[in-house]
């Protein structure tokens, strides 16, 4: 078993110095929001270094290097552009990446000038992504935790979380949302999806959506997983603007609620005694999903 590596400035500096000596004099420093699945560092002023934090995420490196340069020219907003791929060394066991730095701040609500306009711009980006030729693209699998595939892969985990939260949430309503999602399978041709459309992977510039980052869970398949932002960031007019901008039928929205509910349920069930802040956020998401299902059925 590979032990979890200590990913810090010293490690990154050594990796750069030995594998990309042309950049060894550039300063290495952590980014403000470094993510969870990967650790990210500034490399000088124009690049970042991104290292997977566990073996499960290391599968995403080569995928991004292969596909992001092909997707980038076809999208209306900047996405990460890989510049170089590093190899295992210095007791770090996985491949890693150097990217061009993208200006912007993570999409916290107070940084967004107009949430409905932000929602419309994001919907337009996702539509453009879905329109790109998906031939040969990465199908759902271990590399992206089966996003884009059938929700049934998480059926057991979801039902277990619902049972564990009996008395803490409306479990009858949660089961109804989950059953509705399972009963609305995807029958379309595979399309490109991002896989983790969340506030931390959206960058704001001058109050507007400026870039979309972290395509680690991207792939080709059912794009319903990209709808989760409708309940994790948007509400009211912004949720309606997002909905209006997407060519998604009621079945896709049902699956989108399913993906969102699964993630929120396992977060609450898994962290209810250790991380009250994250639990409260996920409780709010559960409430939003259940209420949305009740309104739309």
N, C-alpha and C positions, 0 to 999 in steps of 0.2 A: 504494500500500500504506500502511495506517495504522500508524504507529510505535507501539510499546508505550508507553502513558502512564506517567508517574511518579505513582503514587497514594500520596499522603502526607497528613498532617494539614493542611498548607497548602491543598492542592487541595480537600479535603473542606470545609474552613472557607469557602473562596471560593464553592463550589457552594451551600452552605447559605445563606450570606449573600445571594446574588443571587437564588436561586430560592425559598427559604423563609425570608424575613427574620424571621418570627415566632420562629424558632429560632436566630437568628444569635448570641445571647449564650450559648448552651449550649456547654459545653466539648466538644471533640473529642479523642478519644484512641483508640489502637488497642486492639482486644480481645486477650485473651491468646492465643487460637487463631483466627487470622484466615482460615484456609482457603487453598486453592490456586487455585480457579477464580474466586474473588471476594476482594476485600479488604474487611474489615469493621472499622468504627470505632464506639465508643460516641459517642452524641450526648446529652449530659447523662446522667442516671441511668436514663431510662426508654425510650430509643430507640437504634437502631443505624442506621448508614448502610452500605450494601452496594454495592460497585462491581465490575462484571465486570472481570477482569484481561486479557481478550482478546476479540476479536470473536466467537469461537465461543460464549462464555458469555453474550454480550449478548442472544442470542435468548431467553434464559430469563426476562428481566425482565418483559416484558408478560404472559407465560404465568403467572407467579406472581401478578401483580396481578389477573389475571382469575379464576384458579381457587382460590387459597388461601382467600379469604374464603368461598367456597362449601363448601370441604372442612372448614374448621375447626370449625363447629358440629356436625359429624357424627362427629367423632373423639373418642376417650376421653382423649387427652392434648393439651397445647398444641402448636401449630405456629406458624410465623411468620405474623404478621398485617401486611400492607403498609399503611402510613399515607399514603405519598406517593410519586410517581414523578418523578424528576428527568430532565432532558433534556440532550443533549450541550451542553457549554459549557466555557470555560476550557481549551481544548485537550484536553478529555476527550471522546472521540468517541461514547460510547454512553449509552443510558438507564441509570438507576441507581435505587436504592430507599432509602426510609426505612421501617424496621420498628419495631414495639414490641419492647423488650428482653424476653427470656425468661430468667428466673433458672435457673441450673444450671451444672454443670461437665461437660466432655466425658467420655465413658464410658471412662476408663482403668480397668483391672481393679481396682486398689487402691481405687477409689472406690465399687465396687459391693459391697453387703452380701452379696447372694446371687445368684450368676450364674444358677442355674436359675430363680429367680423373675424375674430381669431378662429372661431368655429368654422366659418365659411371658407377661410383660407386653408384650414387643415383638411376639410372635406375635399377641396379641389386638389390638394396634394395627393390624398389617398386615391382619388379617382384617376389621376395621372399615373400613379404607381400601378394600379390595377390594369391599366390599359397597355402596359408594356408587355411585349411578347414573353410568355412564361415558359416557352419551350426549353427543356433541359434544366429548368430551375430546381432548387433544392426542395424536395417533397418533405412533408412533416416527418419528424423523427427525433432521435435523441438530441440532435444539434440544436433544436429549438423547443424541446419539451413538448413536441407534438402539436404545437400551435398550427392552425390551418387544417388540422385533421378532425376526426370525429370527437365530439365532446364525451362520448362513451368511455374514452380512455381514462377519464377522471370520475367516472360514475361512482365507483366504490369509495374513493377519497371524499367526494362531495357528500355522499349519504352518511359517511362516518362523521364528518364535521357537523352536519345538520343534527344528527343524533346527539353528539357531544354538547351541542348548544341548546338542547331542549330546556325550555324555561328561561332562556336568555334572549332568544329571538323568536319571531313568529315562524316556527318550524313548518306549520301547515302551508303558509304562503311560500316559504322557501322551497319546499318540495314541489309545489305547483309550478313555480318558475323553472325549476330544474327539469321537471317532467315535460313542460312545454318546449324547452330547448332541445331535449332529446327527441321529441316528436317532430322536429322540424329539420331533418337532415339536409345537408348540402348536396345538390345534384348538378351544379354547374361545372363548367370547365375550370381547371385551376387558374388562379390569377395571383399576381404578386401581392404580398401583404407585409407590413412592417413587423407585427408580432408583439410589440410592447409600446403602444402609443400612450405615453404617460407624461405628466408635466415635466419630469426630469429628463425626458428625451426630446423635448421641444424647446427651441431657443427663441427668445424674444429680442428684437432689435427695434428701438424707438416705438415700443408699445405694440408691435405687430409680430406675427409669426415670421421668424427669420431663417430658420433651418430646422431640419429633423435629423437627429443623431441616433446612434446605437442600433444598428441593424442586426444585432447578434441573434435575435429570434425570428428573423425574416425567413421567408420561403415562398413557395407557391402552393395554393390550395384554397381553402375557404377563408375569405377575409373578415369573417364575423368577429374574430378576436380583436380586430382593430377598432371595434365600436365601443370598447370599454370606457374610453375617455368621455363618452356621453354621460356617464354617471359618476366618474371620478373627478372630473373638472367642470363639466358643463351642467347647466340647469336652466329651466325656464326658457327664455328666448334664445339663449346660446345653444341649448340642446336641440331646440326646434330648427335653428339655423344649420346645425351640423346634420341633422336628419334630412333636411330639405336638400342639402348639397350632395347627398349620396344616393346612388341607384340601388338602394337596399330594400328588399321586400319585407313583409312582416315576419316571414320565417327567419330571415337573416337577423332581424332585430331580436327575435326570440333567442337565437343562438348567441347573439352578443350579450344579452342579459345573462345567459347561462355561463359564458366565459367569465363575466364580471363577478357573478355571484360565487362561482367556484373559488376564485382568487381571494375574495373578501372573506368567505367562510373559513378557508384554511388558515388565513391570517389571524382571524379572531380566535378560532379553536386552538391554534398553535401558540399564540402569544398572550392569551387572556390574563395570565398571571405574571407576565414578565415585561410587557411593553404596552402600558395603558394608552400611550399616545397613538401608536399604530392601530391598536384595537379600536379606539374611538373613531378614527378615520374610516376604518373598514366597516364599523357598525353603521356609520352614516351612508356608506356606499350600499350596504345591504338594504337599508331603509329606502334609498332612492330607487334601487332596482325593483324591490317589491311593490312600491307605489306606482312605478311606471308600468309594471305588468298589470296591476289592478286597473289602471286607467285604460290600457290598450288591449288587455286580454290576449 
